[in-house]
Each structure stands twice: as C-alpha cells, then as structure tokens.
Amino acid sequence: MSLHCEHLRDVDIPQACDLFVKVFGHSTLPDHWVWKYQHGPRLAGFNLIIRNPEGELVGHVGASVFAGQTQGRSLPMAQLSDVMVEPAARGSFDSQGVYAQLMRGMQQALQTQFPGVFAYGFVGVRPFRLGARMGLYKSQHEYRAGLMPTAQPRAWRDWFCTAQAMDWHEAFERKVFERIWCQASPRLVRPKLVRSSDYMRWRYAQHPQHTYQLWLIRSMARTNGWLVTRCMPSGQHAVIDQLSIQAGELAQADNLAALSAVDRALQSRQTQGPITLSTWGIQTPESQRLEPVIGVEFRVGEWHTLPHNPVFVPGDTDVF
C-alpha cells in the first residue's frame, strides 16, 4: 500500500474522533477536537493523517504550536498529541509504515514553518521505546503523581504562605497573569510556554470538559505566584499548573510552601473528611512504583542542546 500524509480537513474531524476511540478506548467529541487544535493564542495547529485505499483514516498525528521562552529569548514550542495508528495498520514499523510516515511528515511540517522549534510530547514506556529506537524521541524527564504528605510538620516559612481561591474572570480583569509573567519570565532558564491571559483563558477557563480552580499564592503579604488545581474523577485534587515570581520554576522550598498553602485551603473547605493533593513535584516510595509518563523531545532537525531541560506540569499535556 502506497502511503502519503495529508492535512486533516474540518469535514474529517468526526472520522478522527472515531479513530481516537479505536486507538485509546475512550471517546472525544468534535467540539473538544476543535478547541484543542484550533482555538487559543496558538502560532499554528497541525493535523496530519494517512488514509487506506478505501479512504478511511488509519493514522493521525497532531501538534499545537504556542509561544515559548527560554533564557530571555522567544522559542516556538510544539506539543505532539494524538499519535494514532489504527490497529489493523500497525503491521509495519519500518521507514515506510504508517507511524514512520506520519512522524516524518510532522518533522518536515514543523521544520518548514518553525525552524528551531522545540517539539515535545508525553508518552508511555512502550511508545517511548519505539520512538527512541527510531531516533524520534529523547527523554527529558519521567513524571509520576506523588501525594502531598498529610499531618507533616510545617516549616516556619509555610505559615507565611497563603493560597487564596480566585475567580478566573477576576484574574483576567486584574491582569494577574501578565503581571506575574512579567516578573517571573526574566528568571526562567528552562523552556516554558508563555502563560498569558489569552493562554490561560483558552487552556483552563474555556476548557470544554474540565473545571479548574485558580489559587493566588501570597507570601509575607506579597503576591508570589499562582497555582491551578483540578478535582479528578477519583476525588483527588491534582496540581495542574503553577508559576512563581521568585524563582520562575518554583524552587523546592517555595514549591513546598505553595503546595502546603493550597493543601490547607482545600482542607478548610472540605466538610466530609480529609482530601488528598497530588503533584508531579513530589515523589514518594509509592509513586516511584508507578509506571511513568515520559516527557520527551521530538526531534525536528537537530536535537536541542539546552543548559536546562524543561520541567513540565500536567497542564502542558492535553490530558489533565
């Protein structure tokens, strides 16, 4: 079978959603698909597909490109998502197979439109091994959800750090995200998507399926940053995103103080027993036994040589 990549048309989105069910075992809706790949302050959205001779979709790879920054300079960043090959089309993983053709097509599309782009994604252990063997993926970090310890002694500085629940509309009115980004971004040494109001509105406030809680973090009566949580179907509250003025990426002590403040605020609102707070930023013996999600660089042109690898948060994925 002769294969070639083409761009997904809007009329084909329902077929892409059907392929999503076949590959991942759960559904996605066209409205969600359009939100993910067409809305927000993106620089571009790519959806490449391969059809079989009957015209049916048997493969897809997507990418969303947003403005990023590292060490004071702009950097386009592209997240790969929904890498899908129909089960019946998985017989060959050589250079002419569906998977290889899709990934090569995405490399060419990104390199042509965004030279120097930093492309990344989040994959399981088996897909990572396949992609690494084909020279497509390089591991950046392994991520597991660790639980915030309960009833632990608090450092003295924790008690000067507070978390205030904030309405999204109020945050946009007060330009909270611009003010904090302007103060934090000069300290960012790792690649990170720009957390502007437009980005935060699209990613969290206007999400078509999930509801997120925004927290304003204050320390010593000064605004220190913000943090986003989501109540998961299990009832556990997950830390989805965060940014600190003091350190850009939160230093460990600042991170623990902010997490403790959010934990105390959540516990104070709970009326039916204690809650649990999970985060990628804390690891425990229990979390270390979990199979990780692997944050990878997707090779576009040459591998990036960065002094510091990015540290991703769940909000950098398209899942949480």
Secondary structure, 3 states (H helix, E strand, C coil): CCCCCEECCHHHHHHHHHHHHHHHCCCCCHHHHHHHHHCCCCCEEEEEEEECCCCCEEEEEEEEEEEEEECCEEEEEEEEEEEEECHHHCCCCCCCCHHHHHHHHHHHHHHHHCCCCEEEEEECHHHHHHHHHCCCEEEEEEECCEECCCCCCCCHHHHHEEEEEECHHHHHHCCHHHHHHHHHHHHCCCCEECCCHHHHHHHHHCCCCCCCEEEEEEECCEEEEEEEEEECCCCCEEEEEEEECCCECCCHHHHHHHHHHHHHHHHHHCCCCCCCEEECCCCCHHHHCCCCEEEEEECCCCCCCCCCCCCCCHHHCCCC
